[in-house]
Amino acid sequence: MKVMMPALSPTMEEGRVLKWLKKEGESVSAGDALCEIETDKAVISMDSNEDGILAKILIEEGSQSVRLGTLIALMVDEGQDWKQVEIPAPESAPAPLPSTPPSSAAPTGAVSHKVEPRVGTGQLRLSPAARHILDTHGLDPGQAKPSGPRGLITKEDALNLLKQTGSRGPAAPKAASVPSAAPQPPQPSQPAHPASTSQAYPRPSIPPISVPGKPAAPGLFTEFPSSNVRRVIAKRLTESKTTIPHSYAAIDCDLGAVQQLRMDLAKDAIKVSVNDFIIKAAAITLKALAQKARDGKLLPEEYQGGSFSISNLGMFGISGFSAVINPPQACILAVGRLRPELSPCLDSDGSPALRQQQLMTVTLSSDGRLIDDQLAAQFLDKFRANLERPQRMALI
């Protein structure tokens, strides 16, 4: 009996085996938890669908990016020898296929010459100028002597190789400079050569000096694998910033009345957080503006499925920030910390004075395709009005 990686959420494409709850040789009943799998949403226990014995674990704990339908374990029926279970051969493409084209293409010298560097020189590092010279003249980078830092082949190294193999230099320009004499050979050779060189010698990024797995050595690092949830969050937020036109608007709210009301409620042993007032004010404001939004250019089918979220980093001492919209949501409200500030005012006799305010900065990130700047400004204005008069929210 084969145990496959299941789809434990509608959007799951791959999973990570965190922990096996059964060991090899243990009896398993239908409904027993076999292992814990981390999906793109959470950590979920995978239950067995049949009775039997867990014979072989094929995917060890901590294995990442296990695709759906991958064989992760084998089970046998009760009474069978679980130690004699046969592990099926992995389904893969036949390996000898790449070796046949070079033999059939042996008469063509150009093809065999391009295939060889692809195997042994995959780690070569070339500067852009050296790459251009070698590609233009059809030279093998493996024959160049690197003189740059950490084995980099520089422009001077490419020129030295060109001088040593002077016979190849004019051959490539002649074929390119006379396209009318032989129209067919240049056309296949021109695109084929850059394509093969780009695959054989990918444009190098500077390799790290550090080597993972040796945290004690100076200058090295230890790589900590990210969870599936964090990878999905990174993917979604990157998609959001690259596909959604974000529009930002910020406003300061005076929470003096909210703080006073919280102290009055605390005397009666009623604990209400600032977040409770923020959520209440946002809900009331959205309800009041929903009909206005539909009467304007915002169509119901465009806004259907969207939602509103709040991100509060004020507890970490953040004064203000701009949050990223999490699709398919349309808005997100970023909430900063409370900060006391002095502002000018007039006292009872009309003389100028100073008063202390408890200000909080909120920043609204909205999808510019759905919500225009005027509607965003109206939301913030009504949100501040509701938050600065908390007693009014109780009547709505």
N, C-alpha and C positions, 0 to 999 in steps of 0.2 A: 504494500500500500504506500502510495506516494503522498508526501505532505508538501504542498506547494505554498508559496508566498501568496496570501489572500489579499483581496482588496477590502481593507477595513474602514475606508472612508470613500465618499463619492469622488473626491479629487486625488486620491492616492495613486501615484505612479510607481513608487518604489518605497521600500521600508528598510528599517535597521533592526536587526535582532539584538535586543539589549541583554536578555537573560533567558536561559533555558530553565524551565521549572520542573522538567522531567529529565532523568538521566538515561543513558543507554542501558537497556535491559529492564527498565521499570515497566510495570503494567499500566495501561492507560485505559480509562473508561470514557465512553462518549460524554462530552461535556466537561472533561477535565482540561485545565489550562496547561497547554504545552510550553508556551514561551511568551515573553513580553516583546512586543514589536512597537517601535516608534514610527508613527505615521507622520504625515504633514500636519496633523492636527494635535495629536496627543499620544500617550503611551497606552496601548490596548493589549489585553491578554488574548492570545489566540487559542481557542478551544478545539479539542479533538472532535471529529465527527463520527468516529468509529471506535470500537473496542479493539484492543490489541496490545502489542509490546513495542515500545520505542526501540528500534534496532540500530539505527545509525543516524547521527547528527551530521549533516553535510555542510551546514552554514554555522560557523562558530559564533560565539557571543561577540558583539561589537562589530560585526560585519555591516558595512554601510552600503547604501545604494543597491540593495537587492531588488531587482525588477519583479513586477507581478508575474506569477506563474513560474517562478524559479523553484526548482526542487530544493527544499531545505532540510528534509529528513525522510527517513524510511521507517515504516512500521510493518510488523508481521502479525499474523493471527496467533491467538493463544495456543500453546502447545508446540509451535514451530521453534526451531533453533535460531534465535535472533542473531547469533554470532556468525551464521553462515549466509547471511543475507547478501544478495548480489547487488552491487552498485551499478546502475545503468550507465552506459557510456554517454558523455555529454554530447548533445547535438551541436555540431559545428560544421562549417564549410570545409570541404576537402583541402588539405594543405598542399598537395603537390601541384595544384593549378598554377601558382606563380612561377614554378620552375620550368614549365613547358614553353612559354613564349620566348625566353632567351634562346632556346635551342632552335626554334623555328625561325627566329629573327637573326640568326648568326650571320647570314650573308650580308646583312645591312650593318655596316660598321658603326654608323652613327647611333643606332638603337642600342647595341651592346655597350657602346662607350658610355651612354647615359645611365644605363641600369646599374653599372658597377659602383659609381660613387654613392648611389642611394643607400647602399648597405653599410659601408664602412665609415662614412664621413657625416653621419647625422649630427654629430656634436660640434662641427666646425662653426666658428664664429667669424663673421665677415663684416667689415664696415660697409656702409652703403656704396661708397665709391669703388671699393674692391669688388663688391658684388656686381656692379654695373660693368666693370672692365672684364671680369671673368665671363659674365653672361654674353657680352657683346662678341667676344673673340672665341667663345666655345671652349674655354679652358677648364681643366679639372681643378677645383679648389684644393683637392687633396694633395696636389703636387706643390702647392705653395708653402713656403716656410714662414710661419707666423712670427712676427717680431713685436706685435702689440701686447698690451697688458693682458695677462691671463689667456694667452693663446689666440689673440685677435689677429686676423689677417687684415693688414692695412692696405692702403692704396699703393704704397711703395712695394709691398710684397707682391701685389698683383702685377705691377709694372715690371718687377724683376723676373717674374715667371713669364711674362709676355716677351721679354728680351731673350730668355733662354729658349723658348719655343717660337722663334720668329717665323717659322714656316706656317704656323697655324693662324698667325695674326692676319695676314692679308687674305687668307682663304675665306674667312667668315664675311669680311667687308665686301669682297668681290661678289659673293653670292647674293648679298643684300643690295649691292649697288647696280646689278644688272638684272632687274626683274623681268625685262622684256625678252631677253634671250631664252630663258628657261622659266616660263611662268609657273609651271606646276611644282618643281622642286622647292622653290622658296616658300610657297604658301603653306605646305605641311610642316616644313622645317622651322619656320619662324615661330608659330604658336606652340609647337611641340616642345621646343627647347626651353623657353621660359617657364612653361608649365612644369616640365620635369625638374628643372632646377629649383623652382619654388617649392616643390614637394620634397625634393631631396635635401635642400638647404633652406629650411624655414627661417624667416627673418628672426635673428636671435634677440631675445631680451636678456639683459644682463643677469647671468645666473647668480644665485645667492652664494655668498662666501660661507654662510653657515650650513651645517648639515643637521637635519632633524634627528632626534634620538640620542643626543649627547649633551644633556643640559649642564653637566659638570664642566665641560671644556669652555674656556673663555671665548666669547664672541659667537657662541652657538645658541640655538633656540630649541624649544620644545613645542611641537605642534599639537594643539588640543582640538580634536574633531568637533565640529559644530553639529548641533542636533538638527533633525529634519525640520522641526518647527522653525528654527532660526533661518535655515536655508530657504524655506518657503516665504518667510517674512521678507528676507532680503530680495528674493525674486519678485515678490508682489510690489514692494515699495520701489524697486528699480523700474519696474514696468510702469508704475504710477507716475514717477517723475519724468519719464521719457514719452509718455503717451497722453497724459492729462495736463492741460494748461492750467496751472495753479494761479489763483488770484488771492492776494493777501490783504487783510484789513485788520487794524488793531485799534483798541480803545481802552481807556483807563476807567475802572469802576471803583466807586467809593463804598467800601464794605463796613463803614462805621455803624450803620443801622443793623446790619447782619450780625456783627460782633456783639452789639448791645442786646439784641434779641436772643442770641445764643446764651449770654450770661443770665438773662432773665429766665430762660427755660432751664438752665442748669440748676437754678435755685429750687426748681420743682423736680429735680432728678430726671430731667428730659435732656438727653444728649443728642444734639443735632450737629453734624459736621458742616463745614463750608461747602464741601462737595454736594451735600444734599440741596443746599440753596442754589448752587450753580445748575444742577440737573433740573431742578424745578423751574428755574427761570428760563432755561433753554427750551424745555418742553412747552411752556406757556407761550413763549415767543414764536416757536415753530408753528404751534396751532393757530396763532393769530395771523401769521403771514402765509400759511399754506394756501388759502383761497386766493390771496392776492397774487401769489406766484402762478397759480393756474390761470388766472384771468389775464396774465401778461403773456410774454412770449414762451414761457416754460410750459411745454405740453405734458399731459399726464403720462403718456407712453414713454417720454424721454426720462421722466423722473421716477418711473416705476422700478422698484428694486433698489433704489438708492436709499441711503439712511444717513444719520447724523451721529457723530461720535465725539467724545470729549477726552482730551489727554491733559492730565494735570501733573506738572512737574514742580509745582510750587513747594511741595514738601521737601524737595531736594535743594531748595534755595535758588531756583532758577527764576530770574525776574521776568523773562519773556522769551518766547521761541516760536518758530513756525513749524507746524506739524505737517506731515505728508499724508495726503488722502489715501485711504485704503480702499481700492476699488472693490465692489461697485458703489461704494458710498459716494455722496456728493459733497460733503463738508466734514471738516473736523475742527473743533475749537480747542486751541492751545491755551492753557491756563497757567499763569505765573504765580509767584508768591505774593503774600501781603507785605507791603512795605509802608512804614509811616513817612509821611511827607508834610511839610508846612506849606500852606497856601494862603495868599492874602485874602482878607474879607473885611467886612464892616461890622463893628460891634453895635450894641443897642443904641448908642447915641450918635451913630453915623461916622465915627472916627475909624481910620484904617487900623486893622489889627491882623494877627496871624492865628490860624487854626490848624490843628493837626488832623490829617486825613489818613485813613487806612486804604491805600490804593492797591489795586490789582490789575495787571495788564492781561487782557485776553486778545488773542489773534485768531481770526477766522480764516482758514484755508478753504477755498471753494473751487469747484470745477467751473472754469470760465465758459464751458460749452453749455452749461445748464443754468448757471446763476450769474446775473450781471452784477456790476459793482454797486448799482443803486440798491438792488435787493439786499446785497450783503451789508451795505451801510444801514439800511432800515432795520435789519435784524440786530446789529450791534447796538443801535440806538434804543430799540425796545428792550433788548436784553439788559442793558445798563439800567434802564428805568425800572424794570421789574426787580433787579437785584438790589438796587439802592432803596427800594421801598418794599421790604419783604412782607409787611402786613397785607399789602395789596394782593400778593400772590395767593394768600389763603382764601380770597374771595372769588378767585377765578376757577 
